[in-house]
Structure formats: C-alpha cells, structure tokens
Amino acid sequence: MSDQEDFVAWVRTTLTDAERALHNGDASPRRASWSRNEPVTVLGAWRNAVGQAELDELFSHLADSFSDCTGYELELVAAEVIGDAA
C-alpha cells in the first residue's frame, strides 16, 4: 500500500470510529489518535489547544458536550501525503 492509501484507510476506520465515539461522549479513541510528543497543537473551529494538558481538556470537554449520536458521516473528497504531512 502507498502512504496515501494507508492514510485513506486510517481515515475511513480509526478516525471515523474515533469521531463517532466522541459524538457519543467518549474522547478516548480520539485522544489515542493524537501524538503524545510535544509540540502538539489543535487549531479548532470552536477552540484551540496547545500542549498535552490543553489537548486532554479540549477532547474531554467536547465529549462531555455530546451524547447519543444518531448519525455521523465523514466524506473524504481528496487526500495527499507528503512526508509526515497528510
């Protein structure tokens, strides 16, 4: 598999499952998908986070604000992988 195919497979499985879990109140899978190495940053539509503590707080707060997701869909329109960036 190419890097691009690996990335698309990850989006369609691990990432989609993590987002669905988050929308059901469980931040653990999303947190597991993020790096534990500094520096780490989230540039979010609702709120940003810098560092592990802020990241944990952000994901926990998001999970606490969602529950009982009745539908979730992620449409991947295009993907490219160059080195460590995707």
C-alpha positions in Angstrom: 0.0 0.0 0.0 1.1 3.5 -0.7 1.3 6.2 2.0 -1.8 7.8 0.5 -3.7 4.5 0.6 -2.7 3.9 4.2 -3.9 7.4 5.2 -7.2 7.0 3.4 -7.7 3.6 5.1 -6.9 5.2 8.5 -9.4 8.0 7.9 -12.1 5.5 7.0 -11.6 3.3 10.0 -9.7 4.7 13.0 -10.5 8.4 12.6 -14.2 7.8 11.7 -14.6 5.4 14.6 -12.9 8.0 17.0 -15.1 10.8 15.8 -18.2 8.6 16.2 -17.1 7.7 19.7 -16.5 11.4 20.6 -20.0 12.2 19.4 -21.2 9.5 21.8 -19.4 11.1 24.8 -16.1 9.0 24.6 -13.0 11.0 23.9 -10.6 8.1 24.5 -10.3 6.9 20.8 -9.8 10.5 19.6 -7.1 11.1 22.2 -5.4 7.9 21.3 -5.1 9.0 17.7 -3.1 12.2 18.7 0.6 12.4 19.3 1.9 12.3 22.9 5.0 14.1 21.7 5.4 17.8 22.1 4.8 20.1 20.5 1.2 19.3 19.8 -1.5 21.8 18.8 -5.2 21.7 17.8 -6.4 24.6 15.7 -10.1 24.0 16.1 -13.2 25.7 14.8 -14.5 26.1 18.3 -11.4 26.3 20.4 -7.6 25.8 20.1 -5.3 23.8 22.4 -1.6 23.9 22.8 0.2 21.1 24.8 -0.9 17.8 26.2 -2.9 19.2 29.2 -5.0 21.6 27.0 -5.5 18.8 24.4 -6.8 16.4 27.1 -9.1 19.2 28.4 -10.4 20.1 25.0 -11.2 16.5 24.0 -12.9 15.8 27.4 -15.0 18.9 27.1 -16.0 18.0 23.6 -17.0 14.5 24.6 -19.0 15.9 27.6 -21.0 18.2 25.2 -22.1 15.3 23.0 -24.1 12.1 23.6 -26.3 9.6 21.8 -25.1 10.4 18.3 -27.8 9.2 15.9 -25.8 9.8 12.7 -22.3 10.6 11.7 -20.8 10.8 8.2 -17.3 11.8 7.0 -16.8 12.5 3.3 -13.2 12.4 2.2 -13.0 14.3 -1.0 -9.3 14.4 -1.7 -6.1 13.2 0.1 -2.4 13.6 -0.4 0.5 12.5 1.7 3.9 14.3 1.6 6.4 13.1 4.1 4.9 13.4 7.6 2.0 15.6 6.5 -1.3 14.4 5.2 
